[in-house]
Amino acid sequence: MDLEIRVIPRAGRSGFAGLRDGALLVKLAAAPVDGAANDELIALLAKTLKVPKRDISLVSGERSRTKRIRIAGMDRDQVIARLAGP
């Protein structure tokens, strides 16, 4: 399943901030230097969705604020349910 994400780097703390233009808005504490923000995004998604990091891959947007992430083994409803809360 692919998920469109809009990131805000250098935020006070990392977390989800709702939706913007149909994309999931994610604030990241890491700066967009040497892939640190991408690594933090994958770690945050893996922890929240309770999947291994290896199941999450960056499909496009490596150097952009708008990214497309592929999550193996989950459909859209499962992802939304886990991101919505406990």
C-alpha positions as CSV (number, residue, x, y, z in Angstrom):
1,M,0.0,0.0,0.0
2,D,1.3,3.4,-0.9
3,L,0.8,6.4,1.4
4,E,1.4,10.1,0.4
5,I,3.0,12.1,3.2
6,R,3.9,15.8,3.6
7,V,6.7,16.3,6.1
8,I,7.7,19.4,8.2
9,P,11.3,19.0,9.2
10,R,13.0,20.7,12.2
11,A,9.8,20.6,14.3
12,G,9.9,20.7,18.1
13,R,9.1,17.0,18.3
14,S,8.1,14.3,15.9
15,G,4.5,13.3,15.4
16,F,1.4,13.2,13.2
17,A,-0.4,16.5,12.5
18,G,-3.5,15.5,10.5
19,L,-4.1,15.8,6.8
20,R,-3.2,18.4,4.2
21,D,-4.4,18.2,0.6
22,G,-5.1,14.5,1.0
23,A,-1.6,13.7,2.3
24,L,-0.7,12.7,5.9
25,L,1.1,15.6,7.6
26,V,4.0,14.5,9.7
27,K,6.2,16.8,11.8
28,L,9.8,15.6,12.2
29,A,12.4,16.8,14.7
30,A,15.3,15.8,12.5
31,A,16.7,18.2,9.9
32,P,16.7,17.2,6.2
33,V,20.4,16.6,6.2
34,D,22.0,13.3,5.0
35,G,18.7,11.5,5.0
36,A,18.1,12.0,8.7
37,A,14.5,13.2,8.3
38,N,13.7,10.2,6.0
39,D,15.2,7.8,8.5
40,E,13.2,9.4,11.3
41,L,10.0,9.2,9.2
42,I,10.4,5.5,8.6
43,A,11.2,4.9,12.3
44,L,8.1,6.8,13.4
45,L,5.8,5.0,11.0
46,A,7.3,1.6,11.9
47,K,6.8,2.3,15.6
48,T,3.2,3.7,15.2
49,L,2.1,1.0,12.8
50,K,3.9,-1.8,14.7
51,V,5.7,-3.1,11.7
52,P,9.4,-3.7,11.1
53,K,11.3,-0.9,9.4
54,R,12.2,-3.2,6.5
55,D,8.4,-3.3,5.6
56,I,8.4,0.5,4.9
57,S,10.2,1.9,1.9
58,L,10.5,5.4,0.4
59,V,9.1,5.2,-3.1
60,S,9.5,8.8,-4.1
61,G,10.4,12.2,-2.7
62,E,13.7,11.5,-1.1
63,R,14.7,15.2,-1.3
64,S,11.2,16.6,-1.2
65,R,8.7,17.5,1.5
66,T,6.1,15.5,-0.3
67,K,6.9,11.8,-0.1
68,R,5.3,8.5,-1.2
69,I,5.9,5.6,1.3
70,R,5.1,1.9,0.6
71,I,4.0,-0.2,3.5
72,A,4.2,-3.9,2.8
73,G,1.6,-6.3,4.2
74,M,-1.0,-3.6,5.1
75,D,-4.0,-2.1,3.3
76,R,-5.2,1.5,3.6
77,D,-7.9,0.7,6.2
78,Q,-5.4,-1.0,8.5
79,V,-2.9,1.9,8.2
80,I,-5.6,4.5,8.9
81,A,-7.0,2.6,11.9
82,R,-3.5,2.3,13.5
83,L,-2.7,5.9,12.9
84,A,-6.0,7.0,14.3
85,G,-5.2,5.8,17.7
86,P,-5.2,2.9,20.2
